[in-house]
Amino acid sequence: MYRKLRFALIGCGRVSENHLGALTCGQLPSELVAVCDIDEAKARAKGEKYKLPFYTDYHAMLAAHPDVDVINVATPTGYHATHVIDLARYGKHIVVEKPMALRVADCDKMIKACQRNHCRLFVVKQNRFNPAVVAARKALDEGRFGKLVMGTVRVRWRRTQEYYEQDNWHGTWALDGGVMSQQASHHLDLLQWFLGPINNLHCRTATRLLDIEVEDTAVATFQFKSGALGAFEATVATRPQDLEGSLSILGEKGSVVLGGHAVNKILYWGFSDARPEDAEIHQLFSQEVPNVYGRGHTPYLASVIEALHHKKPGMVEGHEGKKNIQILTALYESAARGGVLLKPGCPIRRSRLGEKKKR
């Protein structure tokens, strides 16, 4: 049995509940010792709910709890790099929410800071741990798809103007990014995880219904190094309610369609080399989820704990998380240039889209 690892959380906003719930559910060898947020009301609310000491300064928190093993960073995206680099000097392992940063250069600085201080950097990609996704990835690893033909992701979610106005960082270029970097970054991660490296891409974005600096709608096509093609669509302008967060993988020997609100259900599963276990795949690997976050934070954090205890690679550490930012950078650059084909991995710089003033 593992020794319980001691966790502290920084950032008590919307996604924090997934971390707090996972770390206190009793399923993990973990102990949550403190929470922190610069907004005292938010810190107090989580501290009182989980009967934990709360802080508005993470330096004070770590001084009071020097035995913390892992720090979970769930602050606004634009602060991730600053916070991770600052926290790395404590030598604590770090779990940072997606996307890990807004610039590739910041990803590199975060990775180097953790390497320099002998701590590990994990990036949250909880949808990789959804049972439906796990089953599809196993089929891929076993070669059941054969030659890949196409992968498709669709994110059709609803975000209201009130959602963006509840915090001053939502919907901004400086601290957030649009539907591609926030709501759909998980799905882009799954697309490249299944289809592999990208040769080129083509992207268009629009802001259709929301009064925000960034895009609320995007479409893109990909050509992967394997020759397979990819299609991507994402919007938070779906009305009147969330429709889907889906992934389709098509190959010469079979196809799989994962759907639900959070890539949580197997909608189609068919292979030319049919196996007896395929008959129960829908029932065994589909799950109901309470919201678009799904239920992946618990198995994700379990994998972090296992990686630390066994000193083995985690599924999504810094360099793997950086791939997502390279793709996002290329998508935004492509959209800024009118959809010109670009290779993901080009040096990141502030997209011209970032110069647009709030409407």
Helices and strands as residue ranges (DSSP letters): E 5-10, H 16-23, E 30-36, H 40-49, E 54-55, H 58-64, E 70-73, G 77-79, H 80-88, E 93-96, H 104-116, E 121-123, G 126-129, H 131-141, E 148-156, H 161-165, H 185-195, E 198-206, E 217-224, E 229-235, E 244-251, E 254-259, E 265-271, G 276-280, H 281-285, H 297-310, H 318-336, G 352-355
